[in-house]
Amino acid sequence: MENKNPIQVADRLFGALELLAENGSAAVSEVSEALGLNKTTAHRVLTSLVYMGYARQDVESGRYEPSLKIVGLSNKIMNHLDIVQIVRPYLRKLMEMTNETVHFVERDGTDAVYIDKVESNRNGIQMVSRIGSRIPLYCSGVGKAMAAGMEPAEVRDIWEHSEIRALTPYTITDFGTFKEELVRIRDRGYALDNEENEDGVRCIAVSLRGYTDRIKYAFSISAPVGRMGNERIRELAGCILEIKRQIEEKICPQ
């Protein structure tokens, strides 16, 4: 593939637009220097962006700024992208690597909603979870994985608006203990549900950045506690962190 853009004008237009998006605003001279253009050409490029509605010029400073049109365009693209369809091959790959059931959730307020599930083909034991059902954030691996990446105020808001109760003898019901758990999750990169939501079931989970970098999704490996000893968890941690890396590389390329 060629390293040089075959359409020079496109290279200049998008280069200028990316510069405005990166810096917030720019003068003609700054665009000229950054893109290696003479000032007359840089001015024509910026004028073209203004004409198409992707930029505007501040009357007082004379600097050019990106408009919100690009945001609208981005939203239209996002509406045509089905996150489940994008992520599902990776979830299936994770199930095949581990022979355990994999869940994919989306945050909705103080809950996580199951939006996909790849059942283990290991044996006849099936998880009670189903697509569309909800699980509280405070007592689930996926919920804690997402909370670990949130600001303290948002974590407190989730806790204060959740109906905190012990679903099992292992459910964390003290906010101080919950915050300590989030610190451990940040340190190791993954969360654990140690029979906190369902007796006899342990989960290992990681959060997933969305297209806007906001933590909105998470996925987990679930299995009967007899198959989720500490050594097995360390093994699964490597698998789930690798799949997380692959998914984020796909949906949020740097």
C-alpha positions in Angstrom: 0.0 0.0 0.0 1.2 3.5 -0.8 2.4 5.6 2.2 1.4 8.8 0.3 -2.2 9.8 0.0 -3.1 9.6 -3.7 -5.5 12.5 -3.4 -3.5 15.5 -2.1 -6.5 17.7 -1.4 -8.0 15.0 0.9 -4.7 14.7 2.7 -4.7 18.4 3.4 -8.4 18.7 4.4 -8.4 15.8 6.8 -4.9 16.9 8.1 -6.3 20.3 8.9 -9.5 18.8 10.5 -7.5 16.5 12.7 -5.2 19.4 13.8 -8.3 21.4 14.8 -9.8 18.5 16.7 -6.5 17.8 18.4 -5.7 21.4 19.4 -9.2 22.9 19.7 -8.4 25.8 17.4 -5.6 27.0 15.1 -4.5 30.0 13.2 -3.7 29.9 9.5 0.0 30.1 10.3 -0.2 27.1 12.6 -1.9 25.0 10.0 0.6 26.1 7.4 3.5 25.1 9.6 2.0 21.8 10.8 1.0 20.6 7.4 3.9 22.0 5.4 1.7 24.3 3.3 2.1 27.9 2.3 -0.3 30.3 4.0 -2.4 30.8 0.9 -3.0 27.1 0.6 -3.6 26.6 4.3 -6.2 29.4 4.2 -8.0 27.8 1.2 -8.1 24.5 3.1 -9.6 26.1 6.2 -12.1 28.1 4.1 -13.2 24.8 2.4 -13.8 23.2 5.9 -15.8 26.2 6.9 -17.8 26.0 3.6 -18.6 22.3 4.3 -19.6 23.0 7.8 -16.8 21.2 9.5 -15.1 24.3 10.9 -15.9 27.8 11.8 -13.8 31.0 12.3 -13.9 33.0 15.5 -14.7 36.6 14.5 -12.6 38.2 17.2 -9.4 36.0 17.2 -9.6 34.9 13.6 -8.7 31.4 14.7 -10.4 28.3 13.2 -12.3 25.8 15.4 -13.9 22.4 14.6 -17.7 22.5 14.4 -20.1 20.0 15.9 -20.9 18.6 12.5 -18.2 16.0 12.9 -19.8 14.9 16.1 -23.1 14.3 14.3 -21.3 12.3 11.7 -19.6 10.2 14.3 -23.0 9.5 16.0 -24.4 8.4 12.7 -21.5 6.0 12.2 -22.0 4.6 15.8 -25.7 4.0 15.1 -24.7 1.6 12.4 -22.1 -0.3 14.4 -23.5 -3.2 16.5 -21.1 -3.7 19.4 -22.4 -7.2 20.0 -21.7 -8.3 16.5 -18.2 -6.8 16.7 -17.4 -8.4 20.1 -19.1 -11.8 19.7 -16.2 -13.5 17.8 -13.9 -12.6 20.6 -16.3 -13.9 23.2 -16.6 -17.1 21.3 -12.8 -17.3 21.1 -12.5 -16.8 24.9 -15.1 -19.6 25.5 -13.1 -21.9 23.3 -9.8 -21.0 25.0 -11.3 -21.6 28.5 -14.2 -24.0 27.9 -16.3 -21.8 30.2 -19.4 -19.6 29.8 -18.7 -16.0 28.7 -21.0 -13.1 29.4 -21.1 -9.6 27.8 -22.9 -6.8 29.6 -23.7 -3.1 29.2 -24.1 -0.7 32.1 -27.6 0.7 32.6 -27.7 3.0 35.7 -26.8 0.9 38.8 -27.2 -2.4 36.9 -25.5 -4.3 34.2 -27.7 -5.8 31.5 -26.7 -9.1 29.7 -26.5 -8.3 26.0 -24.7 -11.5 24.9 -23.7 -14.9 26.2 -21.6 -17.7 24.8 -22.5 -20.9 26.7 -19.7 -23.3 27.6 -19.8 -26.5 25.6 -17.9 -28.3 28.4 -20.9 -30.1 29.9 -24.6 -29.8 30.6 -24.3 -27.3 33.5 -25.8 -24.0 32.4 -25.7 -20.6 34.0 -29.1 -19.1 35.1 -28.3 -15.8 33.4 -30.1 -14.9 30.2 -29.8 -12.1 27.6 -31.8 -9.1 28.8 -31.7 -9.9 32.5 -30.1 -7.5 34.9 -27.5 -7.8 37.6 -26.5 -5.1 40.2 -23.1 -3.5 39.7 -22.1 -3.6 43.4 -22.2 -7.4 43.7 -21.1 -8.6 40.3 -17.7 -9.2 38.7 -18.7 -7.2 35.6 -20.1 -4.4 37.8 -17.0 -4.1 40.0 -14.7 -4.2 36.9 -16.6 -1.2 35.5 -16.7 0.6 38.8 -12.9 0.2 39.2 -12.4 2.5 36.2 -14.9 5.2 37.4 -14.3 8.4 39.3 -14.9 8.2 43.1 -18.0 10.4 42.9 -19.6 8.1 40.3 -18.8 5.0 42.4 -20.4 6.6 45.5 -23.5 7.6 43.4 -23.9 4.0 42.2 -23.6 2.7 45.8 -26.0 5.2 47.2 -28.6 4.5 44.5 -28.3 0.7 44.8 -30.4 -1.5 47.0 -27.5 -2.9 49.0 -28.3 -6.4 50.4 -26.5 -9.6 51.0 -27.6 -11.9 48.1 -25.2 -14.6 49.5 -23.0 -14.9 52.6 -20.1 -13.4 50.5 -21.8 -10.3 49.1 -19.9 -7.1 50.0 -22.4 -4.7 51.8 -20.0 -2.2 53.3 -18.9 0.7 51.2 -15.4 0.9 52.7 -14.8 -2.7 51.9 -16.2 -2.2 48.4 -13.7 0.7 47.8 -10.8 -1.5 49.0 -11.9 -4.2 46.5 -11.9 -1.7 43.7 -8.3 -0.8 44.5 -7.3 -4.4 44.3 -9.1 -4.7 40.9 -7.2 -1.7 39.5 -3.9 -3.2 40.7 -4.4 -6.6 39.1 -6.5 -5.5 36.1 -9.5 -7.8 36.6 -12.4 -8.3 39.0 -13.7 -11.3 40.8 -17.2 -12.3 41.8 -16.5 -14.8 44.6 -20.0 -16.2 44.9 -21.2 -12.7 45.7 -24.2 -12.8 43.4 -25.0 -16.5 43.1 -24.1 -19.4 45.4 -21.7 -21.8 43.8 -20.6 -19.6 40.9 -17.4 -17.6 40.6 -16.6 -15.1 37.8 -13.6 -13.2 36.6 -14.4 -10.0 34.7 -12.8 -7.1 32.9 -14.3 -3.7 31.8 -14.2 -2.6 28.2 -13.9 0.9 26.8 -16.6 2.1 24.4 -16.0 4.2 21.3 -15.9 7.3 23.4 -13.4 5.9 25.9 -16.2 5.8 28.6 -16.4 2.5 30.5 -19.8 1.2 29.4 -19.2 -2.5 28.8 -17.7 -5.5 30.6 -17.4 -9.2 30.0 -16.7 -12.2 32.2 -16.0 -15.9 32.5 -18.3 -17.7 34.8 -18.0 -21.3 36.2 -19.0 -23.4 39.1 -16.8 -22.7 42.1 -15.3 -26.2 41.8 -13.7 -25.3 38.5 -12.6 -21.8 39.7 -9.8 -22.4 42.2 -7.1 -19.8 42.7 -4.7 -21.5 40.2 -7.4 -21.7 37.6 -8.3 -18.0 38.1 -4.7 -17.0 37.5 -4.8 -19.0 34.2 -8.1 -17.5 33.2 -6.8 -14.0 34.0 -4.2 -14.3 31.3 -6.9 -15.4 28.8 -9.4 -12.7 29.6 -6.9 -9.8 29.7 -5.5 -10.9 26.3 -9.0 -10.9 24.7 -9.7 -7.5 26.3 -6.6 -6.2 24.6 -7.7 -7.6 21.3 -11.2 -6.1 21.5 -10.0 -2.7 22.5 -7.5 -2.7 19.7 -10.4 -3.4 17.4 -12.9 -0.8 18.6 -10.5 1.8 19.9 -7.4 1.8 17.7 -4.8 4.3 18.8 
